[in-house]
Amino acid sequence: MTATKTPIVLIHGLWMTPKSWDTWAAYFEARGHRVIRPGWPGIDDREVDDIRSNPEALKGVGLAQIADHYERIIRELPEKPIIMGHSFGGLLTQMLADRDLGVAYVAVTPGQPAGITTLPASTLRTGFPILSNPFGKNGAKPISKAHFHFTFGNDLSRAASDELWEQFAVPSYNRVFFEGVAAAFDEKGGVSHVDYAKADRAPLLVIAGEIDHVVPPAIGTAIVKKYRASGSPSLVEYKEYAGRTHRIVSQDGWEEVAEYALDWALEHAQA
């Protein structure tokens, strides 16, 4: 590894572990970067089967606790990293950008911060198994194979999607989903609040997939529009990929997306 190359922090999303980043992590390491990909608190470095059989540590954990967890890790690094996050990890990336922790940020099919009310029907469907039971707000609900097929494997046969469920899927952090939806209608007080007008935020790239059911392009474009409408001079750009699902970081053709994300981050990284 070349010591002068900027380190990269990868943040996974809901129902996933750091294993979901195997593809991009190997690619970035091959290009000489140190890659740090911690699990959310409760997932940490545990294996998928272990989390499924004992999800207690996931219960009651919310967005602020997860963001604080990553902030502690990032502040221990010898230099500011490039920060990339997928799905709810993309929302966390924006929250960490608000704390000025990186030199560039890439939010891949990201959840929206507080104040963005765009919630397409397919997005609400992905959250229905969790949101339909408010008494389970602090629970950790498994994702069924059928629901995984809708959320992550909608470009695949059911059998192929089920194989990926076996490798990657873990229970949810229910509280995170409830907080994300509530914050959409509470820009100032929502847990996922960010300062859209922040003038000194390092550059941010938002990536969307055309056929993503969880975070359709309508959400990605709404996020970018909100930042740009704030009048902040900080750079925010948008990139959309045809035929890509919410599994964009491992779906066939992931190399194209990973290469673009890294090249963009390196080109625009804040000195």
Buried (B, 14 or more C-beta within 10 A) or exposed (E): EEEEBBBBBBBBBBBBBBBBBBBBBEBBEEBEBBBBBBBBBBBEEBEBEEBBEEBEBBBBBBBEBBBEBBBEBBEEEEEBBBBBBBBBBBBBBBBBBBBEBBBBBBBBBBBBBBBBEBBBEBBEBBBEBBBEEEEBBBBBBBBEBEBBBBBBBBBBEEEEBBBBBEEBBBBBBBBBBBBBBBBBEEBEEBBBBBEBEBEEBBBBBBBBBEBBBBBBBBBBBBBBBBBBEBEBEBBBBBBBBEEBBBBBBBBEEBEEBBBBBBEBBBEBBBE
